[in-house]
Amino acid sequence: MQLQSLRLFVAVADSGSFSAAAKQMHTVQSNVTAHIKKLETELGVVLFVRQGHIHLSPAGRALMTHAQRTLSAHDNALAAFQQPENPRGVLRIGSMESTAAVRLPGLLAAYHEKYPRIDLRLTTGTTTDIVARLLDGTLDCGFIAGPVSHSRLYGVEAFHESLVLVAGEPLATIPSTDSLMDTPFLAFRQGCHYRHCVERLLARQGVAGGRIFEFGSIDGILGCVAAGMGYALLPKTVVEAHQSRFAIHTLDLPADIGDVVTRFVATATVGWSPALVSFEQLVLSAQRSTTYDERPADAMM
């Protein structure tokens, strides 16, 4: 099984066509077809289903995981020995959606400008998702909320967030227990640290069994909050970035619930690729630009 065959296989899967993959990889379509057929013969499976458009077969999806790991390992090995001051390869980053939407665009743009030969792959998910993918090797680093609790993970403060209660009507105080019992919270699925903060707020207000509706996007949450469907807990920076688009109102929360640290995390620092090392340096540089007084107490542990 050749590395080039795996690269072309991934290119076809990503682009959705043999011709687009050939253009992307600077080769001819017949070469792409020959490599895919060779892979299918070697493995004894069909990798792509051709029904109007091309998509991965179940066997193709299984191979994709191995192909990405193999290519990443190969690229990182080369990058470690070829011009470490100007690294190349792939950096796979995991992030909570709220962090990806507001905090990362400037950081990633600055990183790309400084290291244009590194391909960035950003995946969004909950804190639990990101930790799991770091531990199984499908991510190089990530941004999670809350403490780093796994012994195999290294973490450092990246951003300080202040969560606010979001509602469709102005709020002078935290709603009554009866209101919190009757009105659902709109949040991301289990594994999201902000959802855990919702549960802590409900418990603090004496609400047992409060309803939480799961949503998959910030726009979905804020749109439904604006329509009067329920409440949400989100970082103030996220709400401010979307406030011109939605008729929403916010209320600051007590520090023990509202203050949240977003951390940059990765597996133990031994064996990092130059791409990962340079990215952490940029994260630390951005973090140091935050003044001391703006940092929460638990960030200085």
C-alpha positions in Angstrom: 0.0 0.0 0.0 1.7 3.2 -1.2 1.5 6.6 0.6 0.6 8.2 -2.7 -2.4 5.9 -3.0 -3.6 6.9 0.4 -3.2 10.6 -0.4 -5.2 10.2 -3.5 -7.8 8.2 -1.7 -8.2 10.9 0.9 -8.3 13.6 -1.8 -11.2 11.8 -3.6 -13.1 11.4 -0.4 -12.6 15.1 0.5 -13.4 16.5 -2.9 -16.2 14.1 -3.9 -14.9 13.3 -7.4 -11.9 11.8 -9.2 -11.4 14.8 -11.4 -11.4 17.3 -8.5 -8.9 15.1 -6.7 -6.7 14.9 -9.7 -6.7 18.7 -10.0 -6.0 19.1 -6.3 -3.1 16.7 -6.4 -1.7 18.0 -9.7 -2.0 14.8 -11.6 -4.3 13.2 -14.2 -7.6 11.5 -13.5 -6.5 8.2 -14.9 -3.7 8.1 -12.3 -6.1 8.7 -9.5 -8.4 5.9 -10.8 -5.4 3.5 -11.1 -4.4 4.1 -7.5 -7.9 3.7 -6.2 -8.3 0.4 -8.1 -5.0 -0.8 -6.8 -6.1 -0.1 -3.2 -9.4 -1.8 -3.8 -7.6 -4.9 -5.2 -5.1 -5.0 -2.4 -7.8 -4.8 0.3 -10.4 -6.8 -1.5 -13.1 -4.2 -0.9 -15.0 -1.4 -2.7 -13.9 1.9 -1.3 -16.4 4.3 -3.1 -20.0 4.0 -4.0 -20.9 5.6 -7.2 -24.6 6.5 -7.2 -25.0 9.8 -9.0 -22.2 11.2 -6.9 -19.2 9.5 -5.2 -19.2 8.8 -1.5 -17.3 6.5 0.8 -18.5 2.9 1.3 -18.4 1.5 4.8 -15.1 -0.1 4.0 -13.9 3.3 2.7 -14.9 5.0 6.0 -12.9 2.4 7.9 -9.8 2.9 5.7 -10.1 6.7 6.1 -9.3 6.6 9.8 -6.1 4.5 9.1 -5.2 6.6 6.1 -5.4 9.9 7.9 -3.3 8.6 10.8 -0.7 7.1 8.5 -0.3 10.2 6.4 -0.3 12.5 9.5 2.5 10.4 11.1 4.5 10.4 7.8 4.1 14.2 7.4 5.0 14.9 11.0 8.1 12.7 10.7 9.3 14.6 7.7 8.5 18.0 9.2 10.5 17.1 12.3 13.7 16.8 10.2 13.1 19.2 7.3 13.4 22.9 8.2 11.9 22.8 11.7 12.0 26.6 11.8 9.6 26.6 8.8 7.4 23.5 9.5 5.0 21.9 7.1 2.4 19.1 7.4 -1.0 19.0 9.0 -2.2 20.4 12.3 -5.5 18.9 13.5 -7.3 21.2 16.0 -10.4 20.5 18.0 -12.5 23.3 19.4 -15.8 24.1 21.0 -18.1 25.8 18.5 -18.3 29.0 20.5 -14.5 29.3 20.7 -14.1 28.5 17.0 -16.6 31.2 16.1 -15.2 34.1 18.2 -11.7 33.4 19.6 -9.9 31.3 16.9 -10.4 33.2 13.6 -7.7 35.8 14.4 -5.4 33.3 16.0 -5.6 30.8 13.0 -5.2 33.6 10.5 -2.0 34.8 12.2 -0.7 31.3 12.4 -1.4 30.7 8.7 0.3 33.9 7.8 3.4 32.9 9.7 3.4 29.2 8.7 1.7 29.0 5.3 3.0 25.5 4.6 1.0 23.9 7.4 -2.5 22.7 6.5 -5.0 23.5 9.3 -7.9 21.2 10.0 -10.4 22.5 12.5 -13.1 20.2 14.0 -15.7 21.4 16.4 -17.3 19.4 19.2 -17.9 19.3 22.9 -15.2 19.3 25.5 -15.8 15.5 26.1 -15.5 14.9 22.3 -12.3 16.8 22.0 -10.6 15.0 24.9 -11.6 11.6 23.5 -10.2 12.5 20.1 -6.9 13.8 21.6 -6.5 10.5 23.5 -7.2 8.3 20.5 -4.8 10.3 18.3 -7.2 11.8 15.8 -6.5 15.4 17.0 -3.2 17.1 17.7 -4.5 19.7 20.1 -7.7 21.3 21.2 -9.5 24.0 23.1 -11.7 22.9 26.0 -13.6 24.5 28.8 -12.9 23.7 32.5 -10.0 21.9 34.1 -7.8 19.3 32.4 -8.4 16.1 34.4 -6.7 13.4 32.4 -3.1 12.5 33.3 -2.1 12.0 29.6 -3.1 15.6 28.7 -1.1 18.8 29.1 -3.1 22.0 29.3 -2.5 25.8 29.6 -4.9 28.7 29.9 -5.8 30.2 26.6 -8.9 32.4 27.1 -11.1 33.6 30.0 -14.8 33.6 29.3 -17.6 35.2 31.3 -20.9 33.2 30.8 -24.1 35.2 30.7 -27.8 34.1 31.0 -29.4 34.8 27.6 -33.1 35.4 27.3 -35.7 36.8 24.8 -36.8 39.5 27.3 -34.8 41.8 29.6 -33.8 40.3 32.9 -33.1 42.2 36.2 -32.3 39.1 38.2 -32.0 35.4 37.8 -35.5 34.0 37.0 -37.5 32.5 39.9 -37.5 28.8 40.6 -40.9 28.4 39.1 -39.8 30.2 35.9 -36.7 28.0 35.7 -38.9 24.9 36.2 -41.3 25.9 33.4 -38.9 27.3 30.9 -36.3 25.0 29.2 -32.6 25.8 28.6 -31.2 25.5 25.1 -27.8 24.0 25.1 -25.3 21.8 23.3 -25.4 18.1 23.9 -24.0 16.2 26.8 -20.2 16.7 27.2 -20.4 20.4 26.7 -19.0 22.2 29.8 -21.4 25.1 29.3 -24.3 22.6 29.6 -22.7 21.5 32.9 -22.8 25.1 34.0 -26.5 25.2 33.2 -27.0 22.2 35.5 -25.0 23.9 38.3 -27.1 27.1 37.9 -30.4 25.1 38.2 -29.1 23.2 41.2 -28.0 26.5 42.8 -31.6 27.9 42.3 -33.1 24.8 43.8 -34.5 23.4 40.5 -34.5 19.6 40.2 -35.2 18.0 36.9 -35.1 21.2 34.8 -35.5 20.7 31.1 -32.6 21.1 28.7 -33.2 21.0 24.9 -30.2 19.9 22.8 -29.1 22.1 19.8 -26.3 21.7 17.4 -25.4 25.3 16.6 -25.1 28.7 18.2 -27.4 30.3 15.6 -30.1 27.7 16.5 -29.8 28.4 20.2 -29.9 32.2 19.9 -32.6 32.2 17.3 -34.9 30.1 19.5 -34.0 32.1 22.6 -34.9 35.3 20.7 -38.3 33.7 19.8 -39.0 33.1 23.5 -38.5 29.4 23.5 -36.2 29.3 26.5 -32.9 30.5 28.1 -29.3 29.8 27.3 -25.9 30.1 29.0 -23.2 31.3 26.6 -19.9 33.3 26.7 -20.5 37.0 26.6 -18.1 37.4 23.7 -20.2 35.0 21.6 -23.5 36.7 22.5 -22.0 40.2 21.7 -20.8 38.9 18.3 -24.3 37.8 17.4 -26.4 40.4 19.3 -27.0 42.6 16.2 -28.7 39.6 14.5 -31.0 38.4 17.3 -33.3 40.2 19.7 -31.7 38.8 22.9 -30.9 40.1 26.3 -28.2 39.0 28.8 -27.7 38.9 32.6 -24.3 38.5 34.2 -23.9 35.5 36.4 -22.1 35.0 39.8 -18.4 34.3 39.3 -18.5 30.8 40.6 -20.8 29.8 37.7 -20.0 32.5 35.1 -16.2 32.5 35.1 -14.9 29.8 32.8 -11.3 29.2 31.6 -10.8 27.8 28.1 -7.6 25.8 27.9 -5.3 24.8 25.1 -4.7 21.1 25.5 -2.6 18.4 23.9 -1.1 15.1 24.8 2.2 15.1 26.8 4.7 17.5 25.4 7.3 14.8 24.5 7.3 14.2 20.7 5.3 17.2 19.6 5.6 18.1 15.9 7.2 21.5 15.0 3.7 22.5 13.8 2.2 21.8 17.2 5.1 23.5 19.0 4.8 26.7 17.0 1.0 26.8 17.4 1.3 26.5 21.2 3.9 29.3 21.2 1.4 31.5 19.3 -1.4 30.6 21.8 0.9 31.5 24.8 1.8 34.7 23.1 -1.8 35.7 22.7 -2.6 34.6 26.3 0.2 36.8 27.7 -1.3 39.8 26.0 -4.2 39.5 28.5 -3.6 41.8 31.5 -3.1 40.3 34.9 -6.2 41.9 36.4 -8.4 40.3 33.6 -7.4 36.8 34.5 -9.6 34.7 36.8 -8.2 33.3 40.0 -8.2 29.7 38.9 -6.2 30.5 35.8 -3.2 31.4 38.0 -2.9 28.0 39.7 
